[in-house]
Amino acid sequence: MLRHLCRVFAPIQSQRNLKAAAVHRSVWSAASPACPGFALKPSMEPKLYQPPPEVRGMTSLDKEAFTQTITVPALRVPTGVLNKVVKSLRKSAIQRPGVPRVVQDKEQSSDFRFVLLDPNRVSSPSSFSEAEAEALRSFGVAEELQCYELRLTYDNLKSEEVLEAVLPQGQDVTSGFSRVGHIAHMNLREHQLPYKNLIGQVIMDKNPGVTCVVNKTNMIDSTYRNFKMEVIAGEENMVAKVKENGVTYEFDFSRVYWNPRLSTEHQRVVEVVKRGDTVFDVFAGVGPFAIPAARSGANVLANDLNPESYRWLQHNCKLNKVESKVRTFNLDGRAFIQGPVKQELPSLLKGNAGVHVVMNLPALALEFLDAFRGLLHQEEPCCDEKLPTVHCYGFSKDDNPETDVVKRASHSLGFPLENRCSVHFVRNVAPNKDMMCVRFRVPKEVLFSSAHEQTEPSGEPAPKRQKCEETTDST
């Protein structure tokens, strides 16, 4: 005889399960009427959590305002097969921060537990896949769904759910950021600024280890490549410690530039450098190219115009025990090429080891290639195989970025590079804006030419204000 049961349970459970307190339970089998919580909603809401309307427009975080009770399906499972059932239902079980998938039977029975299910996946016993249904039958678990009421709190919500509930409807919601050690670096849009402190607090709450959240302002110093920022949540400690490709770096994030999205590119270039090669890093930053190259056995001359980058570059060389393999300089990029690079090249080109020049300042590096014109005009030309290999980075908004960067590099060198170089796509940094790397051997017609008048060393461009996206992805 079919029957429908509804019983009220007292929420007796451990402290761990208080957030998932069940208030009601009723039996729901394939042949019986659906339990009341689901009878009115044969198809569940598209989202598990529907935020209270009063949180919309909140600028000061009130965590209690997000508390809500929802109804989810559950299975009553014998403890003897509990682990096997949970494994079999891993796609259908509830996935929610801080919410256990398995909770205590309300009768405090040691023989049974409840497995909580995702109502967006399971709305009736027929929702189980064939494999899941077969597993339940083999374990002797009845396909009877229980209506289970969960109390969801702020702690059970994802960051995007909180921000979507708070920010004005119809506007972009962001929960994305770059992680630099303990610092979360965001780039908020204008309409998000009134909520910046709340956004920062949410990011900090939902990401263990983040103790400081900063927002990039729209003004940067193009000379030193460090952007202006403000702390929107947490401590004001800007000295970060990060590990990339097995190398540890420390630096003041507010005074140097660091891009965590370029770890793959750093590794790609370092892997083509062989033991005994020499690397000239023209815009070295805090050392993401220079230090791994030195660790791989290369001799490195690393330069950066920013005094803070130069200081942290030296610090990181010592930190990674490669200070004997890296000579550091605090010069303008062009002065570095026409000074230390020019002095070292003649003897290096007489040897058999490779020579690499890394120029990672995408906003400006292509313009510095003219420093190679006639650089060794007083020296005897060497064979092509010994010419230095340049890895030069540039941004492009052109429809054909490969052609664009080659054309601009050729213009700076005063020599055509078509069919004499390779171009590598690094990453997309903004809509219709790509970061590219053009790789080539410096043509001897450029390097040894006496027809090219040597460009006088000059300072890198004076500080100027421009949109962040123009130079935010430089190191």
Solvent accessible surface area in square Angstrom, and as a share of the most:
residue,aa,sasa,rsa
1,M,232,1.04
2,L,114,0.57
3,R,169,0.62
4,H,79,0.35
5,L,59,0.30
6,C,79,0.47
7,R,107,0.39
8,V,117,0.67
9,F,22,0.09
10,A,62,0.48
11,P,75,0.47
12,I,105,0.53
13,Q,30,0.14
14,S,63,0.40
15,Q,144,0.64
16,R,191,0.70
17,N,15,0.08
18,L,77,0.38
19,K,78,0.33
20,A,0,0.00
21,A,16,0.13
22,A,2,0.01
23,V,62,0.36
24,H,80,0.36
25,R,18,0.06
26,S,5,0.03
27,V,30,0.17
28,W,17,0.06
29,S,23,0.15
30,A,87,0.68
31,A,70,0.54
32,S,15,0.10
33,P,83,0.52
34,A,32,0.25
35,C,0,0.00
36,P,71,0.45
37,G,31,0.30
38,F,4,0.02
39,A,56,0.43
40,L,159,0.79
41,K,90,0.38
42,P,109,0.69
43,S,90,0.58
44,M,43,0.19
45,E,73,0.33
46,P,118,0.74
47,K,101,0.43
48,L,25,0.12
49,Y,6,0.02
50,Q,73,0.32
51,P,44,0.27
52,P,17,0.11
53,P,116,0.73
54,E,124,0.56
55,V,1,0.00
56,R,90,0.33
57,G,36,0.35
58,M,29,0.13
59,T,74,0.43
60,S,88,0.56
61,L,39,0.19
62,D,69,0.36
63,K,87,0.37
64,E,130,0.58
65,A,25,0.19
66,F,0,0.00
67,T,40,0.23
68,Q,44,0.20
69,T,73,0.43
70,I,20,0.10
71,T,35,0.20
72,V,0,0.00
73,P,0,0.00
74,A,0,0.00
75,L,0,0.00
76,R,62,0.23
77,V,0,0.00
78,P,41,0.26
79,T,49,0.29
80,G,74,0.71
81,V,34,0.19
82,L,26,0.13
83,N,128,0.66
84,K,120,0.51
85,V,0,0.00
86,V,24,0.14
87,K,141,0.60
88,S,37,0.24
89,L,0,0.00
90,R,136,0.50
91,K,143,0.61
92,S,8,0.05
93,A,1,0.01
94,I,1,0.01
95,Q,106,0.47
96,R,26,0.09
97,P,56,0.35
98,G,55,0.53
99,V,12,0.07
100,P,19,0.12
101,R,92,0.33
102,V,45,0.26
103,V,2,0.01
104,Q,35,0.15
105,D,0,0.00
106,K,10,0.04
107,E,89,0.40
108,Q,86,0.38
109,S,25,0.16
110,S,88,0.57
111,D,87,0.45
112,F,60,0.25
113,R,62,0.23
114,F,1,0.00
115,V,0,0.00
116,L,0,0.00
117,L,0,0.00
118,D,24,0.13
119,P,2,0.01
120,N,72,0.37
121,R,145,0.53
122,V,0,0.00
123,S,32,0.21
124,S,29,0.19
125,P,11,0.07
126,S,102,0.66
127,S,42,0.27
128,F,14,0.06
129,S,57,0.37
130,E,151,0.68
131,A,78,0.60
132,E,17,0.08
133,A,14,0.11
134,E,94,0.42
135,A,18,0.14
136,L,0,0.00
137,R,138,0.50
138,S,76,0.49
139,F,54,0.22
140,G,61,0.59
141,V,7,0.04
142,A,63,0.49
143,E,45,0.20
144,E,63,0.28
145,L,0,0.00
146,Q,4,0.02
147,C,8,0.05
148,Y,0,0.00
149,E,40,0.18
150,L,0,0.00
151,R,101,0.37
152,L,1,0.00
153,T,18,0.10
154,Y,6,0.02
155,D,76,0.40
156,N,0,0.00
157,L,0,0.00
158,K,85,0.36
159,S,15,0.10
160,E,80,0.36
161,E,39,0.17
162,V,0,0.00
163,L,0,0.00
164,E,80,0.36
165,A,2,0.01
166,V,0,0.00
167,L,1,0.00
168,P,43,0.27
169,Q,148,0.66
170,G,89,0.86
171,Q,77,0.34
172,D,75,0.39
173,V,55,0.32
174,T,37,0.21
175,S,33,0.22
176,G,50,0.49
177,F,55,0.23
178,S,8,0.05
179,R,102,0.37
180,V,0,0.00
181,G,22,0.21
182,H,33,0.15
183,I,0,0.00
184,A,0,0.00
185,H,22,0.10
186,M,3,0.01
187,N,93,0.48
188,L,15,0.07
189,R,144,0.53
190,E,142,0.64
191,H,49,0.22
192,Q,2,0.01
193,L,57,0.28
194,P,89,0.56
195,Y,23,0.09
196,K,58,0.24
197,N,86,0.44
198,L,2,0.01
199,I,0,0.00
200,G,0,0.00
201,Q,60,0.27
202,V,0,0.00
203,I,0,0.00
204,M,39,0.18
205,D,54,0.28
206,K,46,0.20
207,N,35,0.18
208,P,122,0.77
209,G,49,0.47
210,V,6,0.03
211,T,60,0.35
212,C,0,0.00
213,V,0,0.00
214,V,0,0.00
215,N,5,0.02
216,K,16,0.07
217,T,46,0.27
218,N,97,0.50
219,M,70,0.31
220,I,8,0.04
221,D,27,0.14
222,S,4,0.03
223,T,18,0.11
224,Y,77,0.29
225,R,16,0.06
226,N,24,0.12
227,F,7,0.03
228,K,102,0.43
229,M,37,0.16
230,E,59,0.27
231,V,50,0.29
232,I,7,0.04
233,A,13,0.10
234,G,41,0.40
235,E,79,0.35
236,E,138,0.62
237,N,68,0.35
238,M,24,0.11
239,V,70,0.40
240,A,1,0.00
241,K,128,0.54
242,V,19,0.11
243,K,147,0.62
244,E,14,0.06
245,N,70,0.36
246,G,42,0.41
247,V,2,0.01
248,T,27,0.16
249,Y,0,0.00
250,E,35,0.16
251,F,0,0.00
252,D,22,0.11
253,F,2,0.01
254,S,34,0.22
255,R,124,0.45
256,V,1,0.01
257,Y,12,0.05
258,W,9,0.03
259,N,4,0.02
260,P,42,0.26
261,R,132,0.48
262,L,2,0.01
263,S,34,0.22
264,T,103,0.60
265,E,9,0.04
266,H,2,0.01
267,Q,83,0.37
268,R,66,0.24
269,V,3,0.02
270,V,18,0.10
271,E,124,0.56
272,V,50,0.29
273,V,12,0.07
274,K,148,0.63
275,R,180,0.66
276,G,34,0.33
277,D,9,0.04
278,T,6,0.04
279,V,2,0.01
280,F,0,0.00
281,D,0,0.00
282,V,0,0.00
283,F,8,0.03
284,A,2,0.02
285,G,2,0.02
286,V,0,0.00
287,G,0,0.00
288,P,0,0.00
289,F,7,0.03
290,A,0,0.00
291,I,0,0.00
292,P,19,0.12
293,A,3,0.02
294,A,0,0.00
295,R,117,0.43
296,S,41,0.27
297,G,12,0.12
298,A,0,0.00
299,N,80,0.41
300,V,2,0.01
301,L,8,0.04
302,A,0,0.00
303,N,0,0.00
304,D,7,0.04
305,L,43,0.21
306,N,4,0.02
307,P,68,0.43
308,E,25,0.11
309,S,4,0.02
310,Y,56,0.21
311,R,125,0.45
312,W,24,0.08
313,L,0,0.00
314,Q,66,0.29
315,H,69,0.31
316,N,0,0.00
317,C,3,0.02
318,K,135,0.57
319,L,67,0.33
320,N,18,0.09
321,K,170,0.72
322,V,6,0.04
323,E,90,0.40
324,S,107,0.69
325,K,86,0.37
326,V,10,0.06
327,R,124,0.45
328,T,31,0.18
329,F,41,0.17
330,N,58,0.30
331,L,64,0.32
332,D,15,0.08
333,G,0,0.00
334,R,26,0.09
335,A,28,0.21
336,F,0,0.00
337,I,0,0.00
338,Q,23,0.10
339,G,16,0.16
340,P,14,0.09
341,V,0,0.00
342,K,68,0.29
343,Q,137,0.61
344,E,45,0.20
345,L,0,0.00
346,P,31,0.19
347,S,74,0.48
348,L,47,0.23
349,L,9,0.05
350,K,160,0.68
351,G,31,0.30
352,N,148,0.76
353,A,53,0.41
354,G,31,0.29
355,V,8,0.05
356,H,13,0.06
357,V,0,0.00
358,V,2,0.01
359,M,0,0.00
360,N,1,0.01
361,L,4,0.02
362,P,1,0.01
363,A,32,0.25
364,L,21,0.10
365,A,0,0.00
366,L,5,0.03
367,E,101,0.45
368,F,6,0.02
369,L,0,0.00
370,D,31,0.16
371,A,0,0.00
372,F,0,0.00
373,R,63,0.23
374,G,0,0.00
375,L,0,0.00
376,L,4,0.02
377,H,71,0.32
378,Q,152,0.68
379,E,70,0.31
380,E,150,0.67
381,P,80,0.51
382,C,25,0.15
383,C,64,0.38
384,D,67,0.35
385,E,127,0.57
386,K,66,0.28
387,L,5,0.02
388,P,0,0.00
389,T,11,0.07
390,V,0,0.00
391,H,2,0.01
392,C,0,0.00
393,Y,0,0.00
394,G,1,0.01
395,F,17,0.07
396,S,4,0.02
397,K,120,0.51
398,D,73,0.38
399,D,153,0.79
400,N,75,0.39
401,P,17,0.11
402,E,77,0.35
403,T,80,0.47
404,D,27,0.14
405,V,1,0.01
406,V,14,0.08
407,K,137,0.58
408,R,84,0.31
409,A,0,0.00
410,S,14,0.09
411,H,147,0.65
412,S,15,0.09
413,L,0,0.00
414,G,39,0.37
415,F,40,0.17
416,P,84,0.53
417,L,0,0.00
418,E,94,0.42
419,N,159,0.82
420,R,111,0.40
421,C,35,0.21
422,S,63,0.40
423,V,43,0.25
424,H,67,0.30
425,F,100,0.42
426,V,24,0.14
427,R,42,0.16
428,N,79,0.40
429,V,25,0.14
430,A,11,0.09
431,P,119,0.75
432,N,128,0.65
433,K,2,0.01
434,D,28,0.15
435,M,1,0.00
436,M,1,0.00
437,C,2,0.01
438,V,1,0.00
439,R,92,0.34
440,F,6,0.02
441,R,113,0.41
442,V,0,0.00
443,P,1,0.01
444,K,76,0.32
445,E,82,0.37
446,V,0,0.00
447,L,0,0.00
448,F,19,0.08
449,S,19,0.12
450,S,95,0.61
451,A,97,0.75
452,H,47,0.21
453,E,156,0.70
454,Q,48,0.21
455,T,42,0.24
456,E,131,0.59
457,P,74,0.46
458,S,59,0.38
459,G,60,0.57
460,E,19,0.09
461,P,46,0.29
462,A,75,0.58
463,P,92,0.58
464,K,104,0.44
465,R,169,0.62
466,Q,47,0.21
467,K,143,0.60
468,C,10,0.06
469,E,63,0.28
470,E,48,0.22
471,T,5,0.03
472,T,11,0.06
473,D,9,0.04
474,S,0,0.00
475,T,2,0.01
